[in-house]
Amino acid sequence: MHPTGQFDTSLSLLDQLADGADGASWDRLVNLYSPLLRSWLARYDVQDADADDLTQDVLMVVMREAPGFRHNRQAGAFRTWLRRILVNRLRNFWRSRGRMIAGNSQLARRLKEFEDPRSPLSQTWDREHNRRLTRQLLAMIEPRFSGTTQAVFRRLVLDGARADEVAAEFDLSMTAVFTAKSRVLRELRRLGKGMID
């Protein structure tokens, strides 16, 4: 983050990563993605101490390769790329530990399923990625908005409440409710551009 605690106002996080690996970009990447990566590493029997190292390893690859990443404008291009990096790092991790990952082993089947973009497991990754990243980005930008704007957005978007219910709950006009939602969504879209659908 900048000394003021704010993001660069002109670039999405993906653009910032592609422009070069500075300390602020690294911190944002770690804060956004560590929880997601650690939760998936646990599904592949990676112990906590190793999960820290493996999470850092995955994120280091992202930082190193981000300047060469070309978004193909397809939905989910970044999360698909991140999933491939995670799968490759998991394979390398288990090989380095001498664990067999032959084609018919249970671990190999689980990794192959995770790698397949059409599998239920990859679809779960996609949903979790978007949900977690949205919540993490929202937590980072919330200080920019009033408490009411934050609460209105959460009720509408995260809780799925109807706009008329939210307007009554906060004693606001429908215009104010939609304006609050729009302001927060605009900032989320800007920061998550290319990373979240």
N, C-alpha and C positions, 0 to 999 in steps of 0.2 A: 504494500500500500504506500501511497504517498505520505509524507509526514503528517498531513492533515487527516489521514485515515481514509481518504477517498480514492476511488479508482480514477485512472485517466479518463477524462470525459469524452474523448473522441474515438477510442478504440475498444472493440470487444476484447474479452480475455484471450480468445484464440488469436486475434491479431497481435496482442501484446506478446504472447508466447512466440509467435512467428517472427516478430521483430527482434527477438534476442532474449537470452536467458539472464535477466537481471534478478536481483534478490527479491524484489517485490512480486515479480511474476512467479518465481519459485514458491514464495510463501502462499500466494493465492492458489496455485496449483495443489500444493500440499493440503491446504485447508479444505479445498473443494473435494478433492478426490480420495484422500486417505480413508475416510470412513467407508466409502463404497468399495474400494479395493480390499480393505481389511475384511469386510463382510464376505466378499467372494473368496478370498484366500482361505478363510475358515471352512468353507464348503469343500475345500480340497485338502483338508487335514493338515494345513500349515499351522504350526504352533506359533504362539504370540511373538516370541523372540525372533523367529524367522520371518513372521509376517511384517514386522517393522522393516527389516532389511529388504524384503521382496517388494514391499510397497514403495520404498525409496528407489529401488532398482527400476520398477515400472515407470515411476515418475521421472527418473533421470533419462530414460529412453525417450519419453514424451518430450521433455525439454530439449534434448539433443536433436531429435528428429522434427520438432515442430516447425522450424524454418523451412523444411522441405515438404511439409504436409500440404497437399493441394486438395482443398475441399471440392468434391465433385458436384456440389449443389444437390446431392441426393439426401433425403432425410436420413439422419443417423450416421452420416459419414464419419464424424469424429468419434462417436461412441463405438462404432464398428472397428475403427482403427485402434482405439484403446483396448477393446476386447481382444483383438489379435495380439497386441503386445502382451497383455496379461496371460493369454494362453501360451505364448512362446516362452515367457519367463517362467511360468509354472512347469512347462516341459523341461526347461533347462535346470530348474531347481531340483526336480525329482531325479533327473539323470545324474546330477552332481552328488546326490545322496545315495546313488546306487540302486534306486528303486526301479524295478522293471516297469517300463511303460510300453510293452509290446502291444501290437495292434489289438489283441483280444483281452488284454488285462482290463480290470474294472476302471482303473485310473485312465487308461488310454481311451476307453469308450466315453467316459465322462468328459475328458478334454475334447474329444472329437465332437461330441454333442454340443459342448459350449462354443466350439469354433464354428459350427454350422449355423449360418444366419437364419435359417428356417426352423431351427429346433425350438421346442418350447423353452428350453433353458436359455437360449439366446434372446428369446422374446421377453423372458423374465428379466434378463440383464437390461434390455432396452427400457422397460418400464421402470425398473429400479434406478437406472442411471438418470433418467429424466426427472423422476420424482425427487431423488436425493439432491441432484444438482440444483434443481429449482429451489428446494428448501434452503440449501446452503447459500445460494446467491441471494435469496430473499433475506436471510439473516444478515448478510453483509450490507445490503442496501437499505434495510429498514431504518437505520438512523437518519437517513435523508428525508424521511417522511414523518408527518405528524402521527401521533398514536391513533387517531381516528382513521386516517388514510390507511395505515397498516391493518387495523382491525377490519375495516370494510373490505379490503382486498382479501384478507384471510377468509372471511365469512363467505364472500362470493366465489372465490377461485378454489381455495383449498377445502372449504367445508361444503361447497356446492349449494349454498343457500340461494333462494330466489332474490332478485334485486328488490322487489317490493317489500319483502321481509326485512332485508338489511336496511332499507330506507326507514322503515318504521322503527326498527331496533335502535338506530342511531339518530333518529329524528332528523333525517336529511331528505332533500329532494332526490328524485330519481337521477336528475342531472348530476348532482354532487356525488352520488354513488358511482355512476358510470365514469365520471371524471377521475375519482380516486382510483378505480380499477385501471383505467387507461394509463394514468401516470406511472403506476407501479409496473404494469405490464411493459410499457415502453422501455423502462430502465432494465427490466429483466431480459427483454429481447435483445437490447443493445449489448449487455454484458455477456449473455449466453449465445450470441450470434454464432452459428456454425457448430455449437456444442449441444444445444438442446433443440428439439423440433418445436 
